[in-house]
Amino acid sequence: MSRIVLVSAMLICGSLFVGCSRKPAQTAPPPPEVLVTTVKPQDVPRVLERVATLDGFINANINAQVQGYIVSRDYQEGSVVKKGDLLFQIDPRPFEAALAQAKGTLARDKANQMKTDADEKRALDLFNKKVISAQERDTAIAAAGSNRANVEADEAAVKQAEINLGYTKITAPIDGVVGFANNQVGDLVGPSTGPLTTMSQIDPIKAVVTAGEGPFTDFVSRHPDATERQAYIKTLNFELILGNGEVYPKKGTFYALDRNLDTKTGSIRYYVTFPNPGNILRPGQFGKVRFVADIKKGAMVIPQEAVNELQGSYQVAVVGNDNKVSIRPVKMGERIGAMWEVTEGLKPGDRVVVQGGQKVREGAPVTVKDWTPTPDALVSKADQQKKP
């Protein structure tokens, strides 16, 4: 009986040992999650964005035209002034004295001219009557001519003295904002002492934009006819993105293209002007200029991050209706901002993996979610774009 009990106990322990040592059944991991975009033909605006520096539409250095001591500064530094407003006053007394002296010399020589003119007329009459010699006649004519020349010189001296006296009042040559003064009351200034201050016309204000030689050459090749090129440029509307990321509410227009490319950087500058009521924008500010260069019709574009480049060839991962992945070779066209045009290998309706492609392989199932593009996905940044 005890032997039977012992055998039963051994059988029970053996079954418990086998049950405890058996591993639980392994379950397959869930399919990886990927973000996809559906390919469809669309009219894509080619939006370009370039770094810009703001500058005054006109910048004027205010210089002293005559030498003298400043006796007054007649404007508020940093204020808006009108053309003709008084900015500085140089001591006018030396110039008033010079003008008075020039006028006195002119009056004296005019009196002499009246006498010599009368002598000339008398000498000609007497010579015709054969009363005086030709030499006496010529002497009278020469004296009259000399005095007339003196009067002309005196009149020029008076005009110059008047101009110099006028230069003692230094006025604004344009409407604009005047900067800080470089000289104060009591300073001796003159034509060689440098600008007294600087002022700028900033309504409108201009944005100085730089384009590379490649984009410029491509732009000319796209618009070879000069007349058509100018007409096209006039149709462009420019936006200004300020340093804080806000878009300036006023639209800009193309103003001018520089005459040459910079030999050091291989770039060319152009100006875009923006209305600036209230003088909100100031020279020296940095920003970005953005505009729609053209519209590419019926383009099939996908995010650049969806494309895998391998030894000069390109591949994308496409998710089928069964949610399984197939790897396809594709041919790529132009990059437009963060997007890339596909010229061969995809058809409308294909779902292309944008994010999570490193987790998939040919024929593997995936879990699909839609990818949402960023608002500026089609904006070509200044350091990325390849077309003007």
Secondary structure, 3 states (H helix, E strand, C coil): CHHHHHHHHHHHHHHHHHHHHCCCCCCCCCCCEEEEEECCCEEEEEEEEEEEEEEEEEEEEECCCCCEEEEEECCCCCCEECCCCEEEEECCHHHHHHHHHHHHHHHHHHHHHHHHHHHHHHHHHHHHCCCCCHHHHHHHHHHHHHHHHHHHHHHHHHHHHHHHHHHCEEECCCCEEECCCCCCCCCEECCCCCCCEEEEEEEEEEEEEEEEHHHHHHHHHHCCCHHHHHHHHHHCCEEEECCCCCECCCCEEEEEECCCCCCCCCEEEEEEEECCHHHCCCCCCEEEEEEEEEEEEEECEEEHHHCEEECCEEEEEEECCCCEEEEEEEEEEEEECCEEEEEECCCCCCEEEEECHHHCCCCCECEEEECCCCCCCCEECCCCCCCC
